[in-house]
Amino acid sequence: SLVWILAASLRNRFAIQHKSTLPVICIGNVTAGGTGKTPVTAFLYDGLVEAGFHPAILIRGYGAVITSPLWVNPTEHTIDDCGDEALMLAENRDVLVAPDRVAGADVISRRSHHEVILMDDGMQNPFIEKTLSIGIFDGSVGIGNGFIIPAGPMRVSLASGVKQMDIALINGDDETNIAAKLPSGLTRFNASLLPDQTIIDALADTPILAFAGIGQPKRFFATLRKAGCNLAHYLAFADHHPYSETDLLRLQEDAMRLGAQLVTTQKDWVRLPAEWRERIVVLPVALAIDDDGALCADVEAAISAHQNR
């Protein structure tokens, strides 16, 4: 943990911060692992489009083989090209994968089509200035033991992390009382992930074998239970797990033994081989925020302030 802290401190001290010509809205977190950044990014993108903006998503692309910025085309690119989260987001959105976020922001700016950059992750990246930073917390996990990686899940201390945030968003029920640990003056929202009701209705009374390789698989299983699904069995894999033929055959055998239907997340589904996708039900989820109008208004105000400076 001390090595991690020292390395971060040195990077921050010598970093030269780049100011993009476009406002940069950062959707990040202070912990390792999934907190729900991608659904929040999708929610904000769709909300900004509805409000008349032309946003672009900037994402590092975990596991991508590309070394230079790439506009994602779901009909041409694979998870090897751009990563699973980027491929999932790009179904109906403009997504740029860039390992170097400064270079990525420049590419988006030069395109002269977009008015705002939504940066998925990168709150601790000192090389690019953020117009507004939204910190996401998983309500079921919070900050864990509060220690820095690898002793705990924290990328930075909570005190340092909240200084980087303009808004905090707690995803799911606040089981760890993270709200009480946040500064009273920090704007905060509560959110939850709602499954596609059409899929839930189609699965009514059907035994389900759910599997997920995301940051917090238990959140997906809890969503199924809360929706009233008949969860016969579930299996958790590591985040971004590359499903092998052996994995999938084992899952299929277990499902047949239980008389169950295989169900997974969108993020997992895009990582499946094409020949397996039609055998497995994908359950999309949508983000619901307690006061989504206020969150969108805060984001739009930040964009306007950047444009008028």
TIVEX-477647 format. One line per 8 residues: number of its first residue (from 1); for each residue x, y, z of N, C-alpha, C. Coordinates in steps of 0.2 Angstrom, whole numbers, always signed. Atoms other than C-alpha are relative to their C-alpha. Layout:
residues N
NUM	X,Y,Z,X,Y,Z,X,Y,Z | ...
//
This chain:
residues 309
1	+4,-6,+0,+0,+0,+0,+4,+6,+0 | -4,-6,+0,+14,+12,+4,+3,+1,-7 | -3,-1,+7,+22,+9,-13,-5,+3,-5 | +6,-3,+4,+5,+12,-21,-1,+8,+1 | +1,-7,-2,+3,+28,-12,+6,+5,-2 | -6,-4,+3,+21,+34,-16,+0,+1,-7 | +0,+0,+7,+19,+30,-34,-5,+5,-3 | +5,-5,+2,+3,+40,-35,+2,+7,+2
9	-2,-6,-2,+10,+54,-26,+5,+3,-5 | -5,-3,+5,+25,+56,-38,-3,+1,-6 | +3,-1,+7,+14,+54,-53,-4,+7,+0 | +4,-6,+0,+3,+68,-47,+4,+6,+1 | -4,-5,-1,+17,+79,-42,+3,+3,-7 | -3,-2,+6,+25,+79,-59,-4,+0,-6 | +4,+1,+6,+10,+77,-70,-2,+8,-2 | +2,-6,+3,+6,+91,-82,-7,+0,-3
17	+7,+1,+1,-13,+94,-83,-2,+3,-7 | +3,-2,+6,-21,+95,-100,-7,+3,+0 | +7,-2,+0,-36,+106,-103,-3,-1,-7 | +4,+1,+6,-48,+100,-116,-4,+6,-2 | +4,-6,+3,-57,+113,-127,-7,-2,+2 | +7,+2,-1,-73,+103,-123,+0,-2,+8 | +1,+2,-7,-80,+100,-105,+1,-7,+1 | -1,+7,-2,-75,+84,-97,-4,-2,+6
25	+4,+3,-6,-88,+75,-86,+3,-7,+2 | -3,+6,-2,-79,+62,-77,-5,-5,+5 | +4,+5,-4,-88,+46,-70,+5,-5,+3 | -6,+4,-3,-76,+38,-58,-2,-3,+7 | +1,+2,-7,-74,+30,-41,+7,+0,+4 | -6,+0,-4,-62,+29,-27,+3,-8,+2 | -1,+6,-1,-62,+10,-26,+2,-4,-6 | -1,+4,+6,-55,-4,-37,-7,-5,-1
33	+6,+4,+1,-69,-15,-45,-6,+4,-2 | +6,-3,+2,-86,-12,-51,-4,+4,+5 | +5,-4,-4,-97,+2,-44,-6,+2,-4 | +6,-2,+4,-109,+4,-59,+2,+7,-4 | -2,-6,+4,-99,+18,-69,-3,-1,-7 | +2,+0,+7,-104,+11,-86,-8,+1,+0 | +7,-2,+0,-123,+12,-82,-1,+7,+1 | +1,-7,-1,-121,+29,-76,+2,+4,-6
41	-2,-3,+6,-111,+34,-91,-5,+0,-6 | +6,+1,+5,-125,+27,-102,-6,+5,+1 | +5,-4,-2,-138,+36,-92,+1,+7,-2 | -1,-7,+2,-130,+53,-94,+1,+1,-7 | +0,-1,+7,-126,+51,-112,-7,+0,-3 | +7,+0,+3,-144,+47,-116,-4,+6,+2 | +3,-6,-3,-150,+61,-105,+2,+6,-4 | -2,-5,+4,-139,+73,-114,-2,+1,-7
49	+2,+0,+7,-144,+68,-131,-8,+2,+0 | +7,-2,-1,-162,+70,-125,-1,+8,+1 | +0,-8,-1,-158,+88,-120,+3,+4,-6 | -2,-4,+6,-151,+92,-137,+8,+0,-1 | -8,+0,+1,-132,+89,-134,+2,-5,-4 | -3,+5,+4,-120,+79,-144,+6,-2,+4 | -6,+2,-4,-109,+70,-131,+4,-6,-4 | -4,+6,+2,-95,+57,-134,+3,-3,+6
57	-3,+4,-6,-89,+44,-122,+7,-2,-1 | -7,+1,+1,-71,+43,-119,+2,-6,+6 | -1,+5,-5,-65,+26,-111,+7,-3,-2 | -6,+3,+1,-49,+17,-109,+0,-6,-3 | +1,+7,+4,-55,+0,-115,+4,-5,+3 | -3,+5,-4,-50,-13,-102,+2,-6,-5 | -1,+6,+4,-41,-27,-111,+1,+1,-8 | +0,-2,+7,-41,-18,-128,+8,-1,-3
65	-7,+1,+3,-26,-22,-140,+2,+7,-3 | -2,-6,+4,-26,-5,-148,+4,+5,+4 | -5,-5,-3,-13,+8,-144,-1,+7,-2 | +2,-6,+2,-21,+23,-152,-7,+1,+0 | +7,-1,-1,-38,+31,-151,-4,-3,-6 | +4,+4,+5,-52,+21,-160,-7,+2,+2 | +7,+0,-1,-70,+25,-163,-3,-7,-1 | +2,+6,+0,-79,+10,-159,-6,-1,-5
73	+5,+2,+4,-90,+2,-172,-2,-8,+2 | +2,+6,-2,-100,-13,-165,-1,-5,-5 | +0,+5,+6,-102,-21,-182,+6,-2,-3 | -6,+1,+2,-84,-21,-185,+5,-3,+5 | -4,+1,-5,-75,-22,-169,-2,-5,+5 | +1,+5,-5,-73,-35,-155,+2,+2,+6 | -3,-2,-7,-69,-35,-137,+7,+0,+0 | -7,+0,+1,-51,-39,-142,+2,+7,-2
81	-2,-7,+2,-51,-22,-151,-1,+5,+5 | +2,-6,-4,-59,-11,-139,-2,-1,+8 | +2,+1,-6,-64,-20,-123,-8,-1,+1 | +7,+1,+0,-81,-26,-117,-5,+6,+2 | +4,-6,-2,-88,-10,-109,-1,+4,-6 | +1,-4,+6,-84,+0,-124,-4,-3,-5 | +4,+3,+5,-92,-12,-136,-8,+0,+2 | +7,+0,-2,-108,-13,-125,-3,+7,+0
89	+2,-7,+1,-109,+6,-124,-1,+3,-7 | +0,-3,+7,-106,+9,-142,-6,-3,-4 | +6,+2,+4,-123,+0,-147,-4,+6,-3 | +3,-6,+2,-131,+17,-149,+3,+6,+2 | -3,-6,-2,-118,+29,-144,+7,+1,-3 | -7,-2,+3,-102,+38,-150,+5,-2,+6 | -5,+2,-5,-88,+29,-140,+7,+0,-3 | -7,+1,+2,-69,+32,-142,+4,-3,+5
97	-5,+4,-5,-57,+20,-134,+7,+3,-1 | -7,-3,+1,-40,+28,-130,+3,-1,+7 | -4,+1,-6,-27,+22,-118,+3,+6,+3 | -2,-6,-2,-21,+39,-117,-6,+5,+0 | +6,-4,-1,-35,+50,-111,+1,+7,-3 | -1,-6,+3,-27,+66,-116,+0,+0,-8 | +1,+1,+7,-25,+60,-134,-7,-1,-2 | +7,+1,+2,-42,+54,-134,-5,+6,+0
105	+4,-6,+0,-50,+70,-129,+2,+5,-5 | -2,-4,+6,-40,+79,-143,-3,-3,-6 | +3,+3,+5,-47,+67,-155,-7,+2,-1 | +7,-1,-1,-65,+70,-149,-1,+8,-2 | +1,-7,+2,-62,+89,-150,+1,+2,-7 | -1,-1,+7,-55,+89,-167,-5,-2,-5 | +6,+2,+4,-70,+80,-174,-5,+5,-1 | +5,-6,+0,-80,+96,-171,-7,-2,-1
113	+7,+2,+0,-96,+86,-169,-3,+0,+7 | +3,+1,-7,-97,+84,-150,+1,+7,+4 | +0,-6,-5,-100,+97,-136,+2,-2,+7 | -1,+2,-7,-96,+87,-121,+3,-7,+0 | -4,+7,-1,-84,+72,-116,-3,-3,+6 | +2,+4,-6,-91,+59,-104,+6,-5,+1 | -6,+4,-1,-75,+51,-97,-2,-6,+5 | +2,+6,-4,-79,+33,-90,+7,-2,+3
121	-6,+1,-4,-66,+31,-76,+5,+5,-1 | -5,-5,+0,-51,+41,-73,+0,+6,+5 | +0,-5,-5,-55,+51,-58,+7,+2,+3 | -7,-1,-2,-37,+49,-52,+5,+1,-5 | -5,-2,+6,-29,+53,-69,+1,+7,+1 | -2,-7,-1,-19,+69,-66,+1,+4,-6 | -2,-3,+6,-16,+72,-84,-5,+4,-4 | +5,-4,+3,-33,+79,-89,-4,+3,+5
129	+4,-4,-5,-43,+93,-81,-8,-3,-1 | +7,+2,+0,-61,+88,-76,-4,+6,+1 | +4,-5,-1,-75,+100,-78,-5,-2,+6 | +4,+2,-5,-86,+90,-66,+1,-8,+1 | -2,+6,-2,-82,+74,-57,-6,-4,+4 | +6,+4,-4,-96,+61,-51,+3,-6,+2 | -2,+6,-3,-90,+48,-39,-5,-5,+1 | +5,+6,-1,-99,+31,-39,+2,-4,+6
137	-1,+5,-6,-101,+20,-23,-4,-5,-1 | +5,+6,+0,-108,+3,-23,-2,-1,+7 | +3,+0,-7,-120,+3,-8,+1,-6,+4 | -1,+6,-4,-117,-15,-4,+7,-1,+2 | -7,+1,-2,-98,-13,-3,+3,+6,+4 | -2,-6,-2,-95,+5,+1,+8,+1,-1 | -7,-1,+0,-76,+7,+5,+4,-6,+3 | -3,+6,-3,-73,-10,+12,+3,+1,+6
145	-3,-1,-6,-60,-10,+25,+3,+7,+0 | -2,-7,+0,-55,+8,+20,+8,+0,-2 | -7,+0,+1,-37,+3,+16,+2,+0,-7 | -2,-1,+7,-27,+7,+0,+2,-7,-3 | -2,+5,+4,-23,-6,-13,+7,-2,+2 | +4,+6,+0,-18,-20,-10,-3,-2,+6 | +2,+1,-6,-22,-20,+8,-8,+0,+0 | +7,-1,+0,-40,-15,+4,-2,+2,-7
153	+2,-1,+7,-50,-9,-11,+1,+7,-2 | +0,-7,+1,-46,+10,-10,+6,+2,-5 | -5,-2,+5,-37,+18,-25,+4,+6,+4 | -2,-6,-5,-35,+34,-13,-4,-1,+6 | +4,-1,-6,-40,+38,+4,-7,+3,-1 | +6,-3,+1,-58,+42,+6,+0,+8,+1 | +0,-8,-1,-54,+60,+12,+3,+3,-6 | -3,-2,+6,-43,+62,-3,-5,+0,-6
161	+5,+2,+6,-56,+54,-15,-5,+5,+0 | +6,-4,+0,-70,+65,-10,+2,+7,-2 | -2,-7,+2,-60,+81,-13,+0,+0,-8 | +0,+0,+7,-59,+75,-31,-7,+0,-3 | +6,+1,+2,-78,+74,-32,-4,+6,+1 | +5,-6,+0,-92,+87,-36,-6,-3,+2 | +7,+3,-2,-106,+74,-34,+2,-7,+2 | -1,+7,-1,-107,+57,-26,-7,-3,-1
169	+6,+4,+2,-119,+44,-32,+1,-7,+3 | +0,+6,-3,-123,+29,-21,-4,-5,-4 | +4,+5,+4,-128,+14,-32,-2,-6,+4 | +3,+5,-4,-140,+2,-23,-1,+2,+7 | +2,-2,-7,-146,+1,-5,+7,+1,+3 | -6,-2,-3,-133,+9,+6,+1,-4,+6 | -1,+5,-5,-129,-6,+16,+6,+1,+5 | -6,-1,-4,-113,+0,+23,+0,+7,+3
177	+1,-7,-3,-119,+18,+28,+5,+4,-3 | -5,-4,+3,-107,+26,+16,-2,+8,+0 | +2,-7,+0,-118,+42,+16,+2,+3,+6 | -2,-3,-6,-113,+45,+34,+7,+2,+0 | -7,-1,+0,-95,+45,+29,+2,+6,-5 | -1,-5,+5,-97,+58,+15,-1,+7,+4 | +1,-7,-3,-95,+77,+19,-7,+2,-1 | +7,-2,+1,-112,+85,+22,-1,+5,-5
185	+1,-5,+5,-109,+98,+9,+0,-3,-7 | -1,+3,+6,-106,+86,-5,-7,-2,-3 | +6,+2,+3,-120,+84,-17,-1,-7,-1 | +0,+7,+1,-126,+66,-18,-7,-2,-2 | +6,+3,+2,-139,+55,-26,+0,-7,+1 | +0,+7,-1,-145,+38,-24,-3,-3,-6 | +2,+3,+6,-148,+26,-38,-1,-8,+1 | +1,+7,+0,-153,+8,-42,+0,-3,-7
193	+0,+3,+7,-152,-4,-57,-6,-4,-1 | +7,+3,+1,-169,-9,-64,+1,-5,-6 | -1,+5,+6,-169,-25,-75,-6,+1,-5 | +5,-1,+6,-179,-25,-92,-6,-4,+2 | +6,+4,-3,-196,-30,-86,-3,-5,-6 | +2,+5,+5,-200,-38,-103,+3,-7,+1 | -4,+6,-1,-186,-51,-100,-2,-3,+6 | +2,+3,-6,-191,-53,-82,-7,-4,-1
201	+6,+3,+1,-209,-57,-87,+1,-6,-4 | -1,+6,+4,-203,-69,-100,+3,-6,+3 | -3,+5,-4,-193,-78,-87,-4,-3,+6 | +5,+2,-6,-208,-80,-75,+0,-7,+1 | +0,+7,-3,-207,-96,-65,+5,-5,-4 | -5,+4,+3,-193,-102,-76,+6,-1,+4 | -6,+0,-4,-178,-109,-66,+6,+3,-4 | -5,-4,+3,-163,-98,-69,+7,-2,+3
209	-7,+1,-2,-144,-102,-69,+3,+7,-2 | -3,-7,+1,-136,-84,-68,+7,-1,+1 | -7,+0,-1,-118,-81,-71,+2,+7,-2 | -2,-7,+2,-108,-65,-72,+7,+1,+2 | -7,-2,-1,-90,-59,-73,+1,+8,+0 | +0,-7,+0,-92,-41,-68,+3,+2,+7 | -3,-3,-6,-85,-30,-54,-3,-3,+6 | +3,+2,-5,-98,-35,-42,-6,-5,-2
217	+5,+5,+3,-107,-51,-48,-6,+0,+5 | +6,+1,-5,-118,-52,-32,-5,+5,-1 | +5,-5,+1,-127,-36,-37,-4,-2,-6 | +4,+3,+5,-133,-45,-53,-5,-5,+3 | +4,+6,-3,-139,-60,-43,-5,+3,+4 | +5,-4,-5,-148,-48,-30,-5,+3,-5 | +5,-3,+5,-156,-39,-45,-5,-5,-2 | +4,+6,+2,-163,-56,-51,-5,-2,+6
225	+4,+2,-5,-169,-61,-34,-6,+6,+2 | +4,-5,-1,-177,-44,-31,-6,+1,-5 | +5,+0,+5,-186,-45,-47,-5,-6,+0 | +4,+6,-1,-194,-62,-41,+1,-6,-5 | -2,+5,+5,-185,-73,-53,+2,-7,+5 | -1,+7,-4,-183,-92,-48,+8,-1,-2 | -7,+1,+1,-164,-92,-46,+2,-7,+3 | -2,+7,-2,-159,-110,-46,+7,-1,+2
233	-7,+0,-1,-141,-107,-46,+4,+6,-3 | -3,-5,+3,-128,-94,-49,+8,-1,+1 | -8,+1,+0,-109,-93,-53,+3,+7,-1 | -3,-6,+1,-98,-78,-51,+7,-1,-3 | -7,+1,+3,-82,-76,-62,+3,+7,+1 | -4,-6,-1,-68,-63,-61,-3,+5,-5 | +2,-5,+4,-72,-46,-69,+4,+0,-7 | -3,+1,+7,-69,-46,-88,+2,-7,-2
241	-2,+7,+1,-68,-65,-88,-1,-2,-7 | +1,+2,+7,-64,-72,-105,-3,-7,+0 | +4,+7,+0,-77,-87,-107,+3,-4,-5 | -2,+5,+4,-69,-102,-114,-5,-5,-2 | +5,+5,+2,-78,-116,-123,-1,-5,+6 | +1,+5,-6,-75,-127,-107,-4,+3,+5 | +4,-4,-5,-83,-113,-96,-7,-1,-2 | +7,+0,+2,-98,-113,-107,-3,-6,+0
249	+2,+6,+0,-100,-131,-109,-2,-2,+7 | +2,+2,-7,-100,-133,-90,-6,+4,+2 | +6,-4,-2,-113,-119,-88,-6,-4,-3 | +6,+3,+4,-124,-128,-101,-2,-6,+3 | +1,+7,-4,-122,-145,-92,-4,+1,+6 | +3,-2,-7,-126,-137,-75,-8,+2,-1 | +7,-3,+1,-142,-128,-83,-4,-6,-2 | +4,+5,+2,-148,-144,-91,-1,-5,+6
257	+1,+4,-6,-146,-154,-75,-5,+3,+5 | +5,-3,-4,-156,-141,-66,-6,+2,-3 | +5,-2,+4,-168,-138,-80,-1,+7,+0 | +0,-7,+0,-163,-120,-80,+2,+3,-6 | -2,-4,+5,-161,-106,-92,+6,+4,+2 | -6,-4,-1,-144,-98,-93,-2,+8,-1 | +1,-7,+1,-145,-79,-90,+6,+4,+2 | -6,-4,-2,-131,-66,-89,-1,+7,-2
265	+0,-8,+1,-127,-47,-90,+2,+2,-7 | -2,-2,+7,-125,-37,-106,+8,+0,-1 | -8,+0,+1,-106,-35,-102,+3,-6,-1 | -2,+6,+1,-104,-53,-101,-2,-3,-7 | +3,+3,+6,-115,-57,-116,+5,+2,-6 | -4,-2,+6,-104,-46,-128,+7,-4,+0 | -6,+4,+0,-89,-57,-122,-1,-7,-2 | +2,+7,+2,-98,-73,-127,+2,-1,-8
273	-1,+2,+7,-93,-82,-144,-7,+1,-3 | +7,-1,+3,-107,-78,-157,-4,-6,+0 | +5,+6,+1,-113,-96,-158,-3,-2,+7 | +3,+1,-7,-117,-96,-139,-5,+5,+2 | +4,-6,-3,-126,-79,-138,-8,-2,-1 | +7,+1,+1,-143,-86,-145,-2,-5,+5 | +2,+5,-5,-143,-100,-131,+0,+3,+7 | +0,-4,-6,-141,-87,-117,-4,+6,+0
281	+4,-6,-1,-153,-74,-111,+4,+5,+3 | -3,-6,-2,-146,-57,-109,-5,+4,+4 | +5,-4,-4,-154,-46,-95,+3,+7,+0 | -3,-7,+0,-151,-27,-99,-3,+3,+7 | +3,-4,-6,-153,-15,-84,+1,+7,-2 | +0,-7,+1,-157,+3,-83,+1,+3,+6 | -1,-4,-7,-151,+16,-70,-6,+4,+1 | +6,-4,-2,-165,+24,-60,+3,+4,+6
289	-2,-4,-5,-160,+39,-50,-5,+4,+4 | +6,-3,-4,-170,+47,-36,-2,+7,-2 | +2,-7,+2,-169,+64,-43,+4,+1,-7 | -4,-1,+6,-163,+62,-61,+0,+7,-3 | +0,-7,+3,-168,+79,-66,+5,+5,+3 | -5,-4,-4,-157,+87,-53,+7,-2,-2 | -7,+2,+2,-142,+77,-58,+1,+2,-7 | -1,-3,+7,-144,+81,-77,+0,+7,+0
297	+0,-7,-1,-147,+99,-72,+7,+2,+2 | -7,-1,-2,-130,+99,-63,+5,-1,-5 | -5,+2,+6,-121,+91,-78,-1,+6,-5 | +1,-5,+5,-129,+104,-90,+3,+6,+2 | -3,-6,-2,-124,+118,-79,+7,+0,+0 | -7,+1,+0,-106,+112,-78,+2,+1,-8 | -2,-1,+7,-106,+111,-97,-1,+7,-2 | +1,-7,+2,-113,+129,-99,+5,+4,+3
305	-5,-4,-3,-101,+136,-87,+7,-1,-3 | -6,+1,+4,-86,+128,-97,-1,+4,-6 | +1,-3,+7,-93,+135,-113,+0,+8,+1 | +0,-7,-1,-95,+152,-106,+6,+3,+4 | -5,-3,-4,-79,+154,-97,+5,+4,-5
//
